[in-house]
Amino acid sequence: MALRRWFSFAFSLLFACARKEASCKESELAPISEPYLALLLSDYASTQVVIQKGDGTLFPWIDSGTRPPRIVATLSGDVVFPRSLPSKEILVLIDRFQTDVLTVIPFSNPSALFQRDLRGGRTSGTSPNPHDLLALRDGRWVITRFNPPERSGVSPIAHGNDLLILDANHHEIEGRVDLRADTEIDGVIYYARPSGLARLEENGEEYVLVGLARLSSFTLRRTGPGALALWHPPSGRVEILELPGLSNCGAVASAPSAPSFAFALCRGDAFSESPPPRAGLVQIRIQGGHLLELRRATPELIPSLPHPSNGLIPITTSTLLYVSSGSFENAKGDRLVAFDFESGEAQVIFESDPPPFELGEGALDVSNEQALIPEGNTLAILRFKASSPFEQLPSIRLDHPCLRLPPRQVLVITAQNQP
């Protein structure tokens, strides 16, 4: 009798789990009209993408186990959204190191999901590690590829450490742009390692700002001098802006409603102590077709400035938000910082509880004048008014039974009226 009761209990438990798993699959790749936010959740081993509509409804939409592998598994644990979507009609996912695949999903017809190889051949024997994507006005897509080839003899299209160009119609590989931004110092090659992308405009001309990490081989583990690249798509001209005294300047973003202004976040020396040296923020402008450094802010110049780590969000042409990572050693959480280049003042507007590295890549909701920042410790999207004094608003709680991973990135898809 006892054994029968145990089997009955075990069967009930398995049945309940199966019902819950089935309910979590109900909204997978279902058509969605008027999506508001895309949320990327990850524990760096697996990934889940959630869509939120304007009424607050959460749709677990796709995850690492959604379908059997084709080119690769549906999603790895190293996935990001591009900083800006090519179209509000589609969601784009970049599967990075050791996967190198682009996934495109139409919101109205998710079954038309397709994937593109970003290696230049699955047998190239190297992982170029795509980082960001930007749609050009002519319909082409440009993608940064972070890694140089790990061996000699790799074909040019599989080389990496470049910009990859996809055609406008089918998004197949069309060509590549070698930024020629590597530099050699005392016999050590520091590869350009392009990462973030931002659009700049001047007199109706389109330019692409590229953040460069400038790291050596990962065997040597050294960080080179800071720099940014400017690419002019119509002419193919590339210009390098050196940023002496800074390093690892891979994050860039243009100012909202002012496309001739942008910012760069330089994380400082990789593979070094914390806080890393040569970290800082840069205000940039394009003028006469050339990049100009207008101002910079570093902890050395402004002692009250928390060291910049990630999460760059431009607010105006002179104001931005960013994340300053905490420390395991000192049991400190992350800080969300507002900085104004005009006044030179830094304001900590939020500090998370430890452990650190839980404030992720946020976004500006221009229509609602709100900044949205993912917070992994409490499984929430933090909201702040996007103007000084950056009042905190009620958070978006991810209290859905099918959401178990911490949020790492948020992307605003379409304007929705929020309270």
C-alpha positions in Angstrom: 0.0 0.0 0.0 2.8 2.4 0.9 4.6 1.7 -2.4 1.4 2.3 -4.3 0.9 5.7 -2.5 4.5 6.6 -3.4 4.0 5.8 -7.0 0.8 7.8 -7.0 2.5 10.8 -5.5 5.4 10.5 -8.0 3.0 10.3 -10.9 1.0 13.3 -9.7 4.2 15.3 -9.3 5.5 14.4 -12.8 2.0 15.2 -14.3 2.0 18.6 -12.5 5.5 19.4 -13.8 4.5 18.3 -17.3 1.4 20.5 -17.2 3.5 23.5 -16.0 6.0 22.8 -18.8 3.3 22.7 -21.3 1.8 26.0 -20.1 5.2 27.6 -20.4 5.3 26.6 -24.1 1.9 28.0 -25.0 3.3 31.5 -26.0 6.5 30.2 -27.6 6.9 31.8 -31.1 3.2 32.9 -31.0 2.4 35.9 -33.2 2.6 39.1 -31.2 1.0 42.5 -32.2 2.3 45.8 -30.9 5.2 44.4 -28.7 6.6 47.0 -26.3 9.8 45.5 -24.8 12.1 42.6 -25.6 13.8 41.2 -22.5 16.8 38.9 -22.7 17.3 36.6 -19.7 20.4 34.4 -19.2 22.5 32.6 -16.7 25.3 32.5 -19.4 24.6 28.8 -20.0 21.1 29.2 -21.5 19.0 32.1 -22.7 15.3 33.0 -22.7 13.7 35.9 -24.7 10.5 37.4 -23.3 8.3 39.9 -25.0 6.2 42.4 -23.0 3.2 44.1 -24.5 2.1 47.6 -23.5 -0.5 46.2 -21.1 2.2 44.5 -19.1 1.6 41.0 -20.3 4.7 38.9 -20.5 5.2 36.3 -23.2 8.0 33.7 -22.8 8.8 33.7 -26.5 11.9 31.7 -27.3 14.6 29.9 -25.3 17.5 27.6 -25.7 15.3 24.5 -25.9 12.5 25.9 -28.2 13.3 23.6 -31.1 15.9 21.0 -32.1 19.2 22.3 -33.4 19.6 23.3 -37.1 22.8 25.3 -37.8 23.2 25.3 -34.0 20.9 25.0 -31.0 18.1 27.6 -30.9 20.1 29.9 -28.5 23.3 29.5 -26.6 24.2 31.1 -23.3 26.1 34.0 -25.0 23.3 35.9 -26.8 22.6 39.7 -27.2 20.1 41.9 -28.9 21.6 44.5 -31.2 21.6 48.0 -29.6 18.9 49.0 -32.2 16.6 46.8 -34.2 16.7 47.1 -38.0 12.9 47.1 -38.0 10.1 47.2 -35.5 8.6 44.2 -37.4 11.3 41.8 -36.4 13.4 40.7 -33.4 17.1 40.1 -34.1 19.4 37.9 -31.9 23.1 37.7 -32.1 24.6 34.4 -30.9 28.2 35.2 -30.1 31.4 33.3 -29.3 31.6 29.7 -30.7 28.2 30.0 -32.3 28.4 33.0 -34.6 24.8 32.9 -35.9 22.2 35.6 -36.5 18.6 34.7 -35.7 15.7 36.8 -37.2 12.1 36.4 -36.0 9.1 38.3 -37.5 6.7 39.3 -34.7 3.6 38.7 -36.9 4.9 35.3 -38.3 7.4 33.8 -35.9 7.3 30.5 -37.8 9.3 32.3 -40.6 12.3 32.4 -38.2 15.6 32.1 -40.1 19.2 32.0 -39.1 22.3 33.2 -40.9 25.9 32.0 -40.5 28.3 34.8 -39.5 31.5 32.8 -39.7 31.8 32.9 -43.5 31.5 29.1 -43.4 30.8 26.7 -40.6 34.1 24.8 -41.3 36.3 27.9 -41.2 37.9 26.6 -38.0 37.5 30.0 -36.2 34.9 31.9 -34.2 34.8 35.6 -35.2 32.4 36.4 -32.3 29.8 38.9 -33.6 28.9 41.7 -31.2 26.5 44.2 -32.6 24.4 45.0 -35.7 23.2 48.2 -37.3 20.9 48.6 -40.3 22.1 51.1 -42.9 19.8 53.4 -44.9 20.3 51.4 -48.0 18.9 48.3 -46.3 22.2 46.5 -45.8 23.1 45.3 -42.3 26.6 45.8 -40.8 27.8 43.5 -38.0 30.9 43.9 -35.8 33.1 40.7 -35.5 35.3 40.9 -32.4 37.9 38.1 -32.8 40.8 37.9 -35.2 41.4 34.4 -36.7 43.0 31.8 -34.4 45.2 30.4 -37.1 46.7 31.3 -40.5 45.2 30.5 -43.8 41.6 31.6 -42.9 39.7 32.9 -45.9 39.1 36.7 -45.9 35.4 36.4 -45.5 35.9 34.3 -42.3 38.7 36.5 -41.0 36.8 38.5 -38.2 38.2 41.5 -36.4 36.1 43.5 -38.9 32.7 44.7 -40.1 30.7 42.1 -41.9 28.2 43.4 -44.5 24.9 41.6 -45.2 22.9 42.3 -48.4 19.6 44.1 -48.1 17.3 41.4 -49.6 18.2 38.1 -48.1 20.8 39.2 -45.5 23.5 36.9 -46.9 27.1 37.8 -46.5 28.1 40.4 -49.1 31.5 41.5 -48.0 33.6 42.8 -45.1 35.4 46.0 -44.1 38.8 45.8 -42.6 39.1 48.8 -40.3 42.9 48.6 -40.2 42.8 49.7 -36.6 45.2 47.2 -35.2 48.3 48.7 -33.5 51.6 47.2 -32.5 53.5 48.4 -29.4 56.8 46.9 -28.3 56.3 43.9 -30.5 52.7 43.2 -29.2 49.8 43.4 -31.6 46.6 44.9 -30.2 43.8 43.9 -32.5 41.0 46.4 -33.2 38.3 44.1 -31.9 35.3 46.1 -33.0 32.3 45.8 -30.7 29.5 48.4 -30.4 27.9 50.3 -33.3 26.1 53.7 -33.5 24.7 55.8 -36.3 26.0 59.4 -36.8 24.6 61.9 -39.2 25.9 65.2 -40.6 24.2 67.2 -43.4 22.2 64.2 -44.4 25.2 62.0 -44.6 25.2 58.6 -42.8 28.3 57.5 -40.8 28.9 54.5 -38.5 30.7 54.9 -35.2 32.5 51.7 -34.1 33.7 51.1 -30.6 37.1 49.3 -30.4 38.3 47.1 -27.5 41.9 46.9 -28.8 43.0 43.8 -26.9 46.0 41.5 -27.6 45.7 37.8 -28.1 44.0 36.2 -25.1 47.2 34.3 -24.4 49.1 37.5 -23.6 46.0 39.2 -21.9 47.0 42.8 -22.5 45.0 45.9 -23.3 46.0 48.5 -25.9 45.4 52.2 -26.2 41.8 53.4 -26.6 40.4 54.3 -30.0 37.2 54.6 -32.0 36.6 54.1 -35.7 34.3 56.0 -38.1 33.1 54.4 -41.3 31.4 56.3 -44.1 29.4 53.6 -46.0 29.0 55.6 -49.4 32.7 56.1 -49.8 34.1 53.2 -47.7 36.4 55.7 -45.9 37.5 54.7 -42.5 39.0 57.1 -39.9 40.5 56.2 -36.5 40.2 58.5 -33.5 42.9 57.7 -30.9 41.9 58.2 -27.3 45.3 58.4 -25.4 45.0 57.6 -21.7 41.9 55.5 -22.2 41.4 51.8 -23.1 38.8 49.2 -24.0 36.4 51.6 -25.6 34.0 49.1 -27.1 30.7 50.7 -26.0 29.3 53.5 -28.1 25.9 55.2 -28.4 24.5 58.2 -30.2 22.5 60.9 -28.4 18.7 60.8 -28.9 17.3 63.3 -31.3 20.9 64.7 -32.0 22.5 62.3 -34.4 25.8 64.3 -34.7 26.6 63.6 -31.0 27.6 60.4 -29.4 29.3 58.9 -26.3 31.9 56.2 -25.7 32.3 54.2 -22.6 35.9 52.9 -22.0 36.0 50.1 -19.4 39.7 50.4 -18.8 42.3 47.7 -18.9 41.0 44.2 -19.2 42.6 41.4 -17.2 43.7 43.9 -14.5 42.8 44.8 -10.9 39.5 46.4 -10.0 38.9 49.2 -10.5 40.8 49.0 -13.8 43.0 51.9 -14.9 42.4 54.0 -18.1 38.6 53.8 -17.7 36.4 56.8 -18.6 33.6 58.4 -20.6 34.0 60.4 -23.8 31.6 62.9 -25.5 32.0 62.9 -29.3 30.8 64.9 -32.2 31.1 64.5 -36.0 32.1 67.7 -37.7 33.2 68.1 -41.3 33.1 64.3 -41.7 35.6 63.8 -38.9 35.3 62.6 -35.3 36.0 65.1 -32.6 36.5 64.4 -28.9 34.7 67.2 -27.1 35.1 66.2 -23.4 36.2 63.2 -21.4 35.5 62.2 -17.8 37.7 59.8 -15.8 38.1 58.9 -12.1 41.5 60.6 -12.2 40.0 63.9 -13.5 36.8 63.7 -11.4 37.5 61.7 -8.1 33.8 61.4 -7.4 33.2 59.6 -10.7 32.5 55.8 -10.2 34.5 53.8 -12.7 32.4 53.1 -15.9 31.8 49.4 -16.6 28.8 48.9 -18.9 25.2 49.9 -19.5 25.7 53.1 -21.4 22.4 55.0 -22.0 22.5 58.5 -23.6 19.8 60.9 -22.2 20.7 64.2 -23.9 23.7 65.5 -25.8 25.6 66.0 -22.6 23.9 63.6 -20.1 24.1 59.8 -19.8 23.6 56.9 -17.5 26.0 54.0 -17.0 26.7 51.1 -14.6 29.7 51.0 -12.3 30.2 47.3 -11.3 30.6 46.3 -7.7 33.1 43.8 -6.2 33.0 40.3 -4.9 36.1 41.0 -2.8 34.4 43.9 -1.0 30.9 42.5 -1.2 29.6 45.6 -3.0 26.8 45.7 -5.5 26.6 47.7 -8.7 25.8 51.4 -9.0 23.7 53.1 -11.6 25.3 56.5 -12.2 24.0 59.7 -14.0 26.7 61.9 -15.4 26.5 65.4 -17.0 29.4 66.6 -19.1 28.2 70.2 -18.8 28.4 70.4 -15.0 31.0 67.6 -14.5 28.7 66.1 -11.8 28.2 62.4 -11.2 25.1 61.2 -9.2 24.6 57.6 -8.0 20.8 57.1 -8.5 20.7 53.4 -7.5 22.8 50.8 -5.8 22.0 47.1 -5.9 22.7 44.6 -3.2 25.6 42.2 -3.7 26.5 40.1 -5.5 27.7 42.4 -8.2 27.5 42.3 -12.0 23.7 42.2 -11.9 22.8 45.5 -13.5 22.7 44.9 -17.2 22.3 46.7 -20.5 19.4 49.1 -20.4 17.6 51.3 -22.9 15.9 54.7 -23.1 12.2 54.7 -23.7 12.0 58.1 -25.5 8.2 58.2 -25.8 7.7 57.8 -22.0 10.9 59.6 -21.0 12.0 56.6 -19.0 15.3 54.7 -18.6 14.9 50.9 -18.2 17.7 48.9 -16.6 17.6 45.1 -16.0 18.4 44.0 -12.4 19.3 40.3 -12.0 19.2 40.1 -8.2 15.5 40.9 -7.9 14.5 39.7 -11.4 13.1 43.1 -12.3 13.4 45.9 -14.9 14.2 49.1 -13.0 12.5 52.3 -14.3 13.7 55.9 -13.8 12.5 59.2 -15.1 15.0 60.2 -17.8 15.7 63.7 -16.4 17.4 65.0 -13.3 17.0 64.1 -10.5 16.2 60.7 -12.2 13.4 59.7 -9.8 12.9 55.9 -9.5 9.5 54.6 -10.7 7.8 51.3 -9.9 9.8 48.4 -11.4 8.6 45.9 -13.9 8.5 42.6 -11.9 9.3 39.4 -13.8 7.0 37.4 -11.5 5.9 34.9 -14.2 6.0 31.2 -13.3 7.9 30.4 -16.5 10.7 33.0 -16.0 13.5 31.6 -14.0 16.6 33.4 -15.4 17.9 36.8 -14.5 17.4 39.7 -17.0 20.6 40.9 -18.7 19.3 43.3 -21.5 16.2 45.2 -22.4 15.2 46.7 -25.8 12.4 49.1 -26.5 10.6 47.9 -29.7 7.6 50.2 -30.1 6.2 53.2 -28.3 3.6 52.4 -25.7 1.9 54.6 -23.1 3.2 53.5 -19.7 2.1 54.8 -16.2 
